[in-house]
Each structure stands twice: as C-alpha cells, then as structure tokens.
Amino acid sequence: MYALKMIVPAALLSLGLLGSITNTAQAADRYALLEIHNRTDAVINFQIKFGDGAWQDTYVAPGESVGIYAGFSYPGSYDHDPIHIRFDDDMTSAHHWREIFPYVSYAPDIDYSRAQQYYFDYDGSTGRYIELFYL
C-alpha cells in the first residue's frame, strides 16, 4: 500500500496533473478562534483565561463584537491552551458568575469570519439576566 502511494503521484506528475492538485492545497490550521457579539443595550464586562493563565478583564460594547484566539504550538497540531470565559449573568448589583469552556473553530490565520460565533443577549423578558448563546 505504501509503494502505491508513492507511484500514484509520480504517474500524475508525468501526466501534468499533480500541479493542479497541489494548487488547491489548504494551509495548515494555526489558530483556535471565537467571536462574541453583544445584542444587549449594555456594556458586557467579562473575563478570559487561556489554559492555567490568569483571568484577563475585557468587555464588549452594545452592538459590537470581540474576537478571541489561541495559537497552536505548531501549525496543524490543534494543540492550544483551552479558552475559558467567565461573566456575571446578573445585570443588577448582585453577582452570579458563570464560567464556560466555549467551542472554537480552527483556521490557518486570524480571520473572524471563520470563527465560532457567540452572542450575549438577555435571558428572559426582565433584562435582569444575560446569557452567552452559541450560533
């Protein structure tokens, strides 16, 4: 079976077909990506952590989005620090922290049009609680 794999490319090369096949090759994935949109009318403060690192404060303004990525150890390895997100889902002065481990998309470059999409929105009609929804 291994010898056959080596013979087929040589046969395609002699027919001039290998060039057209290699031109369609994809670059190796290098990043885990997600993007968070804010569908509320409030600034949403939240925290991000990569692997065992420290929590980092960030926010997303109403109608805006924020992109988050983690690089791979080396291209195509899919080895990256897990991304954690923590937010207070209670919009009053009370605090109720939620932590999630989001799904991500993989891409060869930082292109948020290819990122896994999430959005903050109100959970229920009172506007007291928010949730991070998955698209």
N, C-alpha and C positions, 0 to 999 in steps of 0.2 A: 504494500500500500504506500509506503514512504517513497519508493522509487517511482511510482506512478505520479505522485505529486510533483516530483522533480521533472519528469518527462513532459507533462502537460504544459507547463509554462514555456518550455523550450519549443514545443510544437506551435504554441500560439505566437511566440516571438517570430518564428520562421514564417508565419502567415501574416505578420504585421498586426495582429490583434491585441497583443499584450499592452501596447501603448494606450489603446483606448480604454482598457480595463483599469490601468493604474491611474489614469487621469481622473477617475471617479472615486478614488480612494478618499476616505474621510480622515481628518486629523484626529489624533487620539484625544479622548476627553481628558481635561486637566482640572476642572472645577465642579464643585457641587454648588448649585445656585437655587435661591428662592427670592421671591419678591413679595412684599407686604404692602397692600393698598389700604387706605383709610377711607371708609364710606360713611364715617360719622361726621358731625359738625364740631368735634373737639380734637385737640391735640392729644394723641395717644402716646404716653411715655411707656417704654418697655425696656427690657434688658436682653442682651445676647451674651452667650458664653460659647466658646469653642473648646471642645474637649474638657479637660480639667482646669482650664484657664479661669481667670477672674471674670465676674459679670461686668459687662460694659453697658452704660446707660445710653439710650438713644431714643428717638421719637419719630413719629410720622404725623405731619400736619393734615388737616382735613382736605380731602380731595387729592392728596399726594401719595407717593409710594416711596419705599426704600428698598434697595437691593442688598442682599447679603450673600456672600460667597465664602467658600473654604477651598483652598488649593490642595491638590493631590500631592502626595510625597514625590511622585514622579508620574509623567504622562501615562494615562491608561491604567493606572494602578487602582483607582477607586478607593484609595487609602487616604482618608482625610479625617481631621478632628470632627467629631459629631457636633452639630449645631443645636444649641438649646435656646429656647425663648421663654422669658418669664414676663408676665404682665399682671397688673391689678385689674380684675374684671369688674370691680365695683366702682362706679363713677362718683360715688359720694365720698365723704371723708373717711368712711370705713375702708379697711383693706382686706382683700381676699386675693392672694397671689396664686396664679396658675402657672405651671411650667409645662411646656410641650417640647417634644422632640420631632420637629417637622420633617415631612418627606421633602426631598430635594430632587432637582433634575440635574443631569450631567451634560457638560458641554466642553468643547475644546478651547473656548475663550469666554470672557465675561460678557455675555450677551443676555440681558434680562428678558428679551422676547422669548428666550428658550427656558427661562426659569420656572420652577414650580410656583404657582400663583396662590396667594392667600389674601384675605382681607379682614380688617377689623370692621365690625358693624354692631349695632345694638342688638342685644338678645332680649326680645320681648318689646312690648309697646311703651314701657315706662321710661326708657332711656337710662335706667339706673345701671344696667349691666352691659358689658361688651363681651364679644366672643371673637375668636380668631377662626375664621371659616376657610376651608380648603376649596379651591376651584378645581 
